[in-house]
Amino acid sequence: MQVEFSVTLLWSLANNLSFWAAALLTNSTLTRRRNAGQTFLGWVLFAALHLVTCVASYSINITDDNINFLSMLVLMPAAAVVLYADERAARVFTSVMGALIANVTTFFFCGTTLSFIDNTPNPYNMRTVGIFLCIKAFWFTVMFFAYRRFVSKIVQQVISVLGKQLKNYVPIPVYCFVAFAIVNRLTNTLGILPGLPDTRVYFIIFYLIICSVFVILYYEIFSTALWSSRALKTEAELNVASNIQRDMLPNIFPAFPDRNEFDVYATMDPAKEVGGDFYDFFMIDQTHLAIVIADVSGKGVPAALFMVIAKTIIRNQAQSSLSPAEIFTRANEQLCENNGEGLFVTAYLGILDLRTGVLTYANAGHNPPLIQQEGGRFEWLRLRPGFVLAGMEGMRYKEFQVTLKPGDCLFLYTDGVTEATNAALELYGEKRLEAALNADAAKGLVPDQLLPYAKSQVDLFVSGAPQADDITMLGLRFCEYMPSNSKEETL
């Protein structure tokens, strides 16, 4: 169908307005590569190319929108790739989505509005096209502000987190755009047009269904993408938290290369990105070494935050030259304050006198350690443990002593070791742990060899079953007495 060139030009401008609407949506979402003026000139160039293709196409057949759609599908992503600095997938996704929104708005809201204002059988005249142009300007203004208010920040959040992974979503708006072009072609072929009284109701119902489908589809897309982006963002934050937590624990070995009296080694494998287990070891003074292993109830970020608090409090109290029992008593009082989450800590604290080999220790509800003395077997150092830390105010703790001789070894762990389960939901248990430490393969191993060996035995037992709890171990080997001529300090 051919009409006067003036009508063709005005109709092309009306369709070019859709290009500009999509450009505004794209510009309000993406990050400009250049300044605002240069970006605008870039859009003018691409919009001019679109206008030329529209004029050429509509001069042949003003009812055929195929070239208009194809031109937008090619030029919009091209403009976005050239003018913006986000990931390529984000630029393509956003620009094609903007083109789809602009065209859906045109054919539903604008077309329907026109049918109630102008009932001319042949809409391709200067008056009707002029009215249509004004209607498009109105609805595009509404669309733009609605997009800025309710949608753009969500899209920006998805883009910022998903990044290159957004390429998995790029085909969706492209397919939707092509599907919309096919639907539009079908309605034109069947004569379902907004300006015809006999088909107006069918047009509204048909496009209402189409628009509903697109709304639901994009809601699902952005819901999925948004949750994916939030999950990735959370994962990234947890990775940062995990790195911070890991840096808070002593992880450089040998820990005291200038000390020959002892050898200490520790490992922690969290079940989640951040865990509630922790260990610590530090010199209180020149003659006393403190070792700590603990397990905070719960998992994830709350447990990790409480772990930081507990570790800091215990270390601060220990460096005040208090006894293990008094350290736990004071730490318990501090941890009970403002413990709104109701978390608690099982902990084992030992202070080794390097001059005598006497280990003074206290146990706050923690798993019993194993001790190897005089080259013999690892045996349980079982004493009735005290109450957990942060569980109840006013608790008093007891302390005990054991004398280590050169070559003796102490093995500490959290319940993630003994409670590790295999696919049959069997517990690793204390018996298997004791057997592993006393196996021929474990004989003569120093702590930095013994702990990886013990972990390998746990891994062999679980056989790939998911890790349900943090696995933390600490090994201490007493090597020799501190020389008598060293500077002495009393605890």
GUVOKOL-722550 format. One line per field, with one value per residue (C-alpha): x, z, y; residue number from 1. Coordinates in steps of 0.25 Angstrom, whole numbers, plus 5000, padded with zeros to 4 digits. Example, Ala and Ser with C-alpha at 12.3 -4.5 7.8 and 13.67 -1.06 7.14 Angstrom:
! residues 2
east <- c(5049 | 5055) .
up <- c(5031 | 5029) .
north <- c(4982 | 4996) .
tivex <- c(1 | 2) .
//
This chain:
! residues 491
east <- c(5000 | 5006 | 5002 | 5007 | 5022 | 5018 | 5010 | 5021 | 5031 | 5022 | 5019 | 5034 | 5036 | 5025 | 5032 | 5046 | 5040 | 5040 | 5055 | 5057 | 5048 | 5057 | 5069 | 5064 | 5062 | 5075 | 5082 | 5075 | 5080 | 5095 | 5107 | 5112 | 5125 | 5126 | 5120 | 5105 | 5107 | 5115 | 5106 | 5094 | 5101 | 5103 | 5089 | 5085 | 5094 | 5087 | 5073 | 5076 | 5080 | 5067 | 5059 | 5065 | 5061 | 5047 | 5045 | 5051 | 5042 | 5029 | 5030 | 5028 | 5018 | 5013 | 5006 | 5019 | 5027 | 5037 | 5048 | 5045 | 5046 | 5059 | 5065 | 5063 | 5067 | 5081 | 5083 | 5079 | 5089 | 5100 | 5098 | 5098 | 5111 | 5118 | 5112 | 5113 | 5123 | 5116 | 5118 | 5114 | 5104 | 5097 | 5097 | 5091 | 5081 | 5077 | 5075 | 5067 | 5058 | 5056 | 5052 | 5042 | 5036 | 5035 | 5028 | 5019 | 5015 | 5013 | 5004 | 4995 | 4994 | 4996 | 4988 | 4977 | 4976 | 4976 | 4964 | 4956 | 4960 | 4960 | 4951 | 4956 | 4956 | 4969 | 4978 | 4989 | 4986 | 4993 | 4983 | 4982 | 4997 | 4999 | 4989 | 4997 | 5010 | 5005 | 4999 | 5012 | 5019 | 5009 | 5010 | 5025 | 5027 | 5018 | 5026 | 5039 | 5036 | 5030 | 5042 | 5051 | 5043 | 5040 | 5050 | 5063 | 5069 | 5066 | 5072 | 5084 | 5086 | 5084 | 5095 | 5105 | 5105 | 5103 | 5112 | 5117 | 5107 | 5096 | 5099 | 5091 | 5079 | 5081 | 5074 | 5061 | 5058 | 5063 | 5053 | 5042 | 5044 | 5044 | 5031 | 5025 | 5028 | 5022 | 5009 | 5008 | 5010 | 4999 | 4989 | 4991 | 4989 | 4976 | 4971 | 4971 | 4973 | 4970 | 4964 | 4953 | 4940 | 4938 | 4952 | 4955 | 4950 | 4958 | 4970 | 4969 | 4967 | 4978 | 4988 | 4984 | 4987 | 5000 | 5004 | 5001 | 5009 | 5021 | 5019 | 5019 | 5031 | 5039 | 5035 | 5040 | 5053 | 5056 | 5051 | 5061 | 5072 | 5070 | 5071 | 5083 | 5089 | 5086 | 5092 | 5104 | 5106 | 5103 | 5114 | 5124 | 5121 | 5123 | 5135 | 5141 | 5136 | 5142 | 5156 | 5155 | 5152 | 5163 | 5173 | 5168 | 5173 | 5188 | 5191 | 5206 | 5214 | 5223 | 5217 | 5229 | 5241 | 5250 | 5245 | 5250 | 5242 | 5229 | 5223 | 5208 | 5199 | 5185 | 5175 | 5160 | 5151 | 5137 | 5125 | 5120 | 5127 | 5129 | 5128 | 5127 | 5139 | 5152 | 5166 | 5177 | 5191 | 5200 | 5211 | 5206 | 5220 | 5234 | 5231 | 5216 | 5209 | 5194 | 5185 | 5171 | 5160 | 5146 | 5132 | 5121 | 5107 | 5100 | 5105 | 5108 | 5110 | 5104 | 5113 | 5125 | 5122 | 5121 | 5133 | 5141 | 5136 | 5139 | 5153 | 5156 | 5151 | 5158 | 5171 | 5170 | 5167 | 5179 | 5189 | 5185 | 5193 | 5181 | 5179 | 5171 | 5159 | 5159 | 5160 | 5148 | 5140 | 5142 | 5140 | 5127 | 5122 | 5126 | 5120 | 5106 | 5105 | 5096 | 5095 | 5082 | 5084 | 5085 | 5098 | 5108 | 5123 | 5129 | 5144 | 5157 | 5168 | 5182 | 5194 | 5207 | 5219 | 5231 | 5241 | 5234 | 5224 | 5212 | 5200 | 5189 | 5175 | 5161 | 5149 | 5136 | 5127 | 5137 | 5141 | 5152 | 5166 | 5175 | 5189 | 5201 | 5211 | 5225 | 5223 | 5211 | 5197 | 5188 | 5178 | 5166 | 5169 | 5155 | 5151 | 5137 | 5136 | 5130 | 5118 | 5118 | 5123 | 5111 | 5101 | 5099 | 5104 | 5111 | 5118 | 5131 | 5141 | 5151 | 5165 | 5174 | 5188 | 5196 | 5211 | 5217 | 5230 | 5238 | 5232 | 5218 | 5207 | 5193 | 5182 | 5170 | 5158 | 5143 | 5131 | 5131 | 5142 | 5134 | 5121 | 5124 | 5115 | 5115 | 5104 | 5098 | 5097 | 5108 | 5116 | 5131 | 5131 | 5142 | 5146 | 5150 | 5157 | 5165 | 5168 | 5173 | 5182 | 5188 | 5189 | 5203 | 5202 | 5201 | 5213 | 5224 | 5216 | 5218 | 5206 | 5207 | 5207 | 5197 | 5186 | 5185 | 5186 | 5174 | 5166 | 5169 | 5163 | 5150 | 5149 | 5151 | 5140 | 5130 | 5133 | 5128 | 5116 | 5113 | 5120 | 5110 | 5119 | 5132 | 5145 | 5155 | 5168 | 5180 | 5192 | 5203 | 5216 | 5225 | 5239 | 5249 | 5249 | 5252 | 5267 | 5269 | 5277 | 5266 | 5259 | 5248 | 5234 | 5224 | 5209) .
up <- c(5000 | 4996 | 5001 | 4999 | 5003 | 5013 | 5020 | 5019 | 5025 | 5037 | 5039 | 5038 | 5049 | 5058 | 5057 | 5059 | 5072 | 5077 | 5074 | 5082 | 5094 | 5094 | 5094 | 5106 | 5113 | 5110 | 5113 | 5127 | 5130 | 5125 | 5128 | 5117 | 5111 | 5107 | 5112 | 5110 | 5098 | 5090 | 5094 | 5089 | 5076 | 5075 | 5077 | 5066 | 5056 | 5059 | 5059 | 5046 | 5040 | 5046 | 5040 | 5026 | 5026 | 5031 | 5020 | 5009 | 5014 | 5016 | 5003 | 4997 | 5007 | 5018 | 5025 | 5025 | 5039 | 5036 | 5032 | 5044 | 5054 | 5047 | 5047 | 5062 | 5065 | 5058 | 5061 | 5076 | 5080 | 5071 | 5077 | 5091 | 5089 | 5083 | 5093 | 5106 | 5115 | 5122 | 5119 | 5104 | 5108 | 5117 | 5106 | 5096 | 5106 | 5111 | 5097 | 5091 | 5104 | 5102 | 5087 | 5091 | 5102 | 5092 | 5082 | 5091 | 5097 | 5082 | 5078 | 5090 | 5097 | 5086 | 5076 | 5085 | 5089 | 5075 | 5072 | 5082 | 5077 | 5062 | 5054 | 5040 | 5032 | 5025 | 5037 | 5027 | 5026 | 5031 | 5042 | 5047 | 5047 | 5054 | 5065 | 5066 | 5067 | 5079 | 5086 | 5085 | 5091 | 5102 | 5105 | 5103 | 5114 | 5123 | 5120 | 5122 | 5136 | 5140 | 5136 | 5143 | 5155 | 5156 | 5147 | 5144 | 5157 | 5157 | 5143 | 5148 | 5160 | 5151 | 5141 | 5152 | 5159 | 5147 | 5138 | 5127 | 5132 | 5126 | 5113 | 5117 | 5117 | 5104 | 5095 | 5102 | 5098 | 5084 | 5083 | 5089 | 5080 | 5068 | 5073 | 5075 | 5060 | 5056 | 5064 | 5058 | 5044 | 5047 | 5052 | 5040 | 5031 | 5038 | 5038 | 5053 | 5054 | 5065 | 5055 | 5050 | 5058 | 5055 | 5060 | 5071 | 5082 | 5077 | 5075 | 5090 | 5095 | 5086 | 5090 | 5104 | 5104 | 5097 | 5107 | 5119 | 5113 | 5112 | 5126 | 5132 | 5124 | 5128 | 5142 | 5142 | 5135 | 5145 | 5157 | 5153 | 5149 | 5161 | 5171 | 5163 | 5164 | 5179 | 5181 | 5173 | 5181 | 5194 | 5190 | 5187 | 5200 | 5207 | 5200 | 5205 | 5219 | 5218 | 5214 | 5225 | 5235 | 5229 | 5231 | 5246 | 5249 | 5249 | 5236 | 5234 | 5237 | 5244 | 5253 | 5262 | 5254 | 5265 | 5276 | 5277 | 5289 | 5282 | 5268 | 5266 | 5254 | 5251 | 5240 | 5237 | 5226 | 5227 | 5223 | 5218 | 5212 | 5227 | 5239 | 5254 | 5257 | 5261 | 5266 | 5272 | 5278 | 5283 | 5293 | 5306 | 5310 | 5307 | 5315 | 5312 | 5300 | 5299 | 5290 | 5287 | 5279 | 5279 | 5272 | 5271 | 5271 | 5258 | 5244 | 5234 | 5236 | 5250 | 5255 | 5249 | 5255 | 5269 | 5266 | 5264 | 5277 | 5285 | 5279 | 5282 | 5296 | 5300 | 5294 | 5301 | 5315 | 5312 | 5310 | 5324 | 5330 | 5336 | 5338 | 5328 | 5338 | 5340 | 5326 | 5323 | 5334 | 5330 | 5315 | 5319 | 5326 | 5314 | 5303 | 5311 | 5310 | 5298 | 5292 | 5286 | 5276 | 5288 | 5282 | 5290 | 5289 | 5293 | 5295 | 5300 | 5305 | 5309 | 5314 | 5313 | 5322 | 5313 | 5324 | 5331 | 5320 | 5329 | 5321 | 5329 | 5322 | 5324 | 5316 | 5313 | 5308 | 5296 | 5291 | 5299 | 5293 | 5290 | 5296 | 5292 | 5303 | 5302 | 5288 | 5292 | 5287 | 5285 | 5297 | 5302 | 5312 | 5318 | 5329 | 5332 | 5323 | 5328 | 5323 | 5309 | 5308 | 5306 | 5311 | 5325 | 5334 | 5347 | 5342 | 5349 | 5341 | 5346 | 5341 | 5341 | 5338 | 5330 | 5328 | 5314 | 5312 | 5299 | 5288 | 5294 | 5285 | 5287 | 5277 | 5278 | 5268 | 5267 | 5266 | 5251 | 5251 | 5259 | 5254 | 5239 | 5232 | 5220 | 5210 | 5219 | 5230 | 5239 | 5248 | 5247 | 5262 | 5273 | 5271 | 5256 | 5260 | 5271 | 5261 | 5250 | 5260 | 5265 | 5251 | 5246 | 5235 | 5246 | 5254 | 5255 | 5248 | 5253 | 5254 | 5240 | 5235 | 5245 | 5242 | 5227 | 5229 | 5239 | 5230 | 5218 | 5227 | 5229 | 5214 | 5211 | 5221 | 5216 | 5201 | 5195 | 5204 | 5207 | 5219 | 5229 | 5239 | 5240 | 5242 | 5250 | 5256 | 5264 | 5267 | 5278 | 5279 | 5291 | 5286 | 5297 | 5310 | 5310 | 5313 | 5328 | 5324 | 5316 | 5321 | 5331 | 5333 | 5342 | 5338) .
north <- c(5000 | 5013 | 5027 | 5041 | 5044 | 5054 | 5043 | 5033 | 5042 | 5046 | 5031 | 5028 | 5039 | 5033 | 5019 | 5026 | 5031 | 5017 | 5016 | 5029 | 5023 | 5010 | 5019 | 5027 | 5014 | 5008 | 5021 | 5022 | 5008 | 5006 | 5014 | 5024 | 5022 | 5036 | 5049 | 5053 | 5061 | 5051 | 5040 | 5048 | 5051 | 5036 | 5033 | 5043 | 5036 | 5022 | 5028 | 5035 | 5021 | 5015 | 5027 | 5025 | 5010 | 5013 | 5023 | 5014 | 5002 | 5010 | 5017 | 5003 | 4998 | 5006 | 4994 | 4986 | 4988 | 4976 | 4986 | 4995 | 4983 | 4978 | 4991 | 4993 | 4979 | 4982 | 4997 | 4997 | 4987 | 4993 | 5007 | 5001 | 4994 | 5006 | 5017 | 5009 | 5003 | 4991 | 4977 | 4974 | 4964 | 4975 | 4985 | 4976 | 4971 | 4985 | 4991 | 4979 | 4979 | 4995 | 4993 | 4982 | 4991 | 5002 | 4994 | 4987 | 5001 | 5006 | 4995 | 4993 | 5006 | 5015 | 5007 | 5005 | 5020 | 5024 | 5015 | 5023 | 5036 | 5034 | 5024 | 5027 | 5014 | 5018 | 5022 | 5026 | 5041 | 5053 | 5056 | 5042 | 5040 | 5053 | 5049 | 5036 | 5043 | 5051 | 5039 | 5032 | 5044 | 5043 | 5028 | 5028 | 5039 | 5031 | 5018 | 5025 | 5031 | 5017 | 5010 | 5020 | 5019 | 5004 | 4996 | 5003 | 5000 | 4986 | 4984 | 4992 | 4983 | 4970 | 4976 | 4980 | 4966 | 4956 | 4963 | 4954 | 4943 | 4952 | 4946 | 4934 | 4943 | 4951 | 4941 | 4944 | 4958 | 4955 | 4943 | 4952 | 4963 | 4954 | 4947 | 4961 | 4964 | 4951 | 4954 | 4968 | 4963 | 4952 | 4963 | 4971 | 4960 | 4955 | 4970 | 4971 | 4986 | 4996 | 5006 | 4996 | 4996 | 4981 | 4977 | 4987 | 4978 | 4966 | 4975 | 4980 | 4965 | 4960 | 4970 | 4969 | 4955 | 4957 | 4968 | 4959 | 4948 | 4958 | 4964 | 4950 | 4945 | 4958 | 4957 | 4942 | 4946 | 4958 | 4950 | 4939 | 4948 | 4957 | 4945 | 4940 | 4953 | 4954 | 4940 | 4944 | 4957 | 4949 | 4939 | 4950 | 4956 | 4943 | 4940 | 4953 | 4950 | 4936 | 4943 | 4952 | 4941 | 4933 | 4944 | 4946 | 4931 | 4928 | 4922 | 4924 | 4912 | 4909 | 4919 | 4921 | 4918 | 4923 | 4914 | 4900 | 4896 | 4893 | 4890 | 4895 | 4893 | 4896 | 4895 | 4899 | 4894 | 4902 | 4895 | 4908 | 4921 | 4925 | 4916 | 4917 | 4909 | 4915 | 4912 | 4921 | 4920 | 4931 | 4934 | 4940 | 4943 | 4937 | 4924 | 4921 | 4917 | 4918 | 4909 | 4910 | 4902 | 4906 | 4903 | 4914 | 4908 | 4911 | 4913 | 4924 | 4939 | 4940 | 4929 | 4935 | 4949 | 4942 | 4935 | 4948 | 4953 | 4940 | 4939 | 4954 | 4953 | 4940 | 4945 | 4958 | 4951 | 4941 | 4952 | 4958 | 4946 | 4939 | 4925 | 4917 | 4915 | 4930 | 4933 | 4925 | 4931 | 4945 | 4942 | 4935 | 4948 | 4957 | 4947 | 4946 | 4961 | 4965 | 4951 | 4953 | 4942 | 4932 | 4926 | 4919 | 4914 | 4901 | 4903 | 4897 | 4906 | 4901 | 4908 | 4901 | 4905 | 4903 | 4902 | 4890 | 4884 | 4886 | 4888 | 4895 | 4895 | 4897 | 4891 | 4899 | 4888 | 4884 | 4870 | 4863 | 4864 | 4852 | 4852 | 4843 | 4842 | 4835 | 4830 | 4822 | 4822 | 4834 | 4833 | 4841 | 4852 | 4851 | 4860 | 4865 | 4878 | 4891 | 4898 | 4905 | 4919 | 4930 | 4919 | 4925 | 4936 | 4933 | 4920 | 4917 | 4908 | 4898 | 4895 | 4883 | 4880 | 4869 | 4869 | 4867 | 4862 | 4864 | 4856 | 4857 | 4861 | 4867 | 4866 | 4876 | 4876 | 4881 | 4872 | 4874 | 4862 | 4852 | 4856 | 4855 | 4846 | 4837 | 4834 | 4824 | 4835 | 4827 | 4836 | 4836 | 4836 | 4835 | 4821 | 4823 | 4836 | 4829 | 4817 | 4826 | 4834 | 4820 | 4814 | 4810 | 4821 | 4832 | 4827 | 4838 | 4849 | 4863 | 4872 | 4878 | 4863 | 4857 | 4867 | 4865 | 4850 | 4851 | 4860 | 4850 | 4838 | 4846 | 4849 | 4835 | 4831 | 4841 | 4838 | 4851 | 4853 | 4867 | 4873 | 4877 | 4884 | 4891 | 4882 | 4889 | 4882 | 4887 | 4879 | 4882 | 4875 | 4878 | 4877 | 4881 | 4888 | 4903 | 4905 | 4909 | 4922 | 4928 | 4940 | 4935 | 4941 | 4935 | 4934) .
tivex <- c(1 | 2 | 3 | 4 | 5 | 6 | 7 | 8 | 9 | 10 | 11 | 12 | 13 | 14 | 15 | 16 | 17 | 18 | 19 | 20 | 21 | 22 | 23 | 24 | 25 | 26 | 27 | 28 | 29 | 30 | 31 | 32 | 33 | 34 | 35 | 36 | 37 | 38 | 39 | 40 | 41 | 42 | 43 | 44 | 45 | 46 | 47 | 48 | 49 | 50 | 51 | 52 | 53 | 54 | 55 | 56 | 57 | 58 | 59 | 60 | 61 | 62 | 63 | 64 | 65 | 66 | 67 | 68 | 69 | 70 | 71 | 72 | 73 | 74 | 75 | 76 | 77 | 78 | 79 | 80 | 81 | 82 | 83 | 84 | 85 | 86 | 87 | 88 | 89 | 90 | 91 | 92 | 93 | 94 | 95 | 96 | 97 | 98 | 99 | 100 | 101 | 102 | 103 | 104 | 105 | 106 | 107 | 108 | 109 | 110 | 111 | 112 | 113 | 114 | 115 | 116 | 117 | 118 | 119 | 120 | 121 | 122 | 123 | 124 | 125 | 126 | 127 | 128 | 129 | 130 | 131 | 132 | 133 | 134 | 135 | 136 | 137 | 138 | 139 | 140 | 141 | 142 | 143 | 144 | 145 | 146 | 147 | 148 | 149 | 150 | 151 | 152 | 153 | 154 | 155 | 156 | 157 | 158 | 159 | 160 | 161 | 162 | 163 | 164 | 165 | 166 | 167 | 168 | 169 | 170 | 171 | 172 | 173 | 174 | 175 | 176 | 177 | 178 | 179 | 180 | 181 | 182 | 183 | 184 | 185 | 186 | 187 | 188 | 189 | 190 | 191 | 192 | 193 | 194 | 195 | 196 | 197 | 198 | 199 | 200 | 201 | 202 | 203 | 204 | 205 | 206 | 207 | 208 | 209 | 210 | 211 | 212 | 213 | 214 | 215 | 216 | 217 | 218 | 219 | 220 | 221 | 222 | 223 | 224 | 225 | 226 | 227 | 228 | 229 | 230 | 231 | 232 | 233 | 234 | 235 | 236 | 237 | 238 | 239 | 240 | 241 | 242 | 243 | 244 | 245 | 246 | 247 | 248 | 249 | 250 | 251 | 252 | 253 | 254 | 255 | 256 | 257 | 258 | 259 | 260 | 261 | 262 | 263 | 264 | 265 | 266 | 267 | 268 | 269 | 270 | 271 | 272 | 273 | 274 | 275 | 276 | 277 | 278 | 279 | 280 | 281 | 282 | 283 | 284 | 285 | 286 | 287 | 288 | 289 | 290 | 291 | 292 | 293 | 294 | 295 | 296 | 297 | 298 | 299 | 300 | 301 | 302 | 303 | 304 | 305 | 306 | 307 | 308 | 309 | 310 | 311 | 312 | 313 | 314 | 315 | 316 | 317 | 318 | 319 | 320 | 321 | 322 | 323 | 324 | 325 | 326 | 327 | 328 | 329 | 330 | 331 | 332 | 333 | 334 | 335 | 336 | 337 | 338 | 339 | 340 | 341 | 342 | 343 | 344 | 345 | 346 | 347 | 348 | 349 | 350 | 351 | 352 | 353 | 354 | 355 | 356 | 357 | 358 | 359 | 360 | 361 | 362 | 363 | 364 | 365 | 366 | 367 | 368 | 369 | 370 | 371 | 372 | 373 | 374 | 375 | 376 | 377 | 378 | 379 | 380 | 381 | 382 | 383 | 384 | 385 | 386 | 387 | 388 | 389 | 390 | 391 | 392 | 393 | 394 | 395 | 396 | 397 | 398 | 399 | 400 | 401 | 402 | 403 | 404 | 405 | 406 | 407 | 408 | 409 | 410 | 411 | 412 | 413 | 414 | 415 | 416 | 417 | 418 | 419 | 420 | 421 | 422 | 423 | 424 | 425 | 426 | 427 | 428 | 429 | 430 | 431 | 432 | 433 | 434 | 435 | 436 | 437 | 438 | 439 | 440 | 441 | 442 | 443 | 444 | 445 | 446 | 447 | 448 | 449 | 450 | 451 | 452 | 453 | 454 | 455 | 456 | 457 | 458 | 459 | 460 | 461 | 462 | 463 | 464 | 465 | 466 | 467 | 468 | 469 | 470 | 471 | 472 | 473 | 474 | 475 | 476 | 477 | 478 | 479 | 480 | 481 | 482 | 483 | 484 | 485 | 486 | 487 | 488 | 489 | 490 | 491) .
//
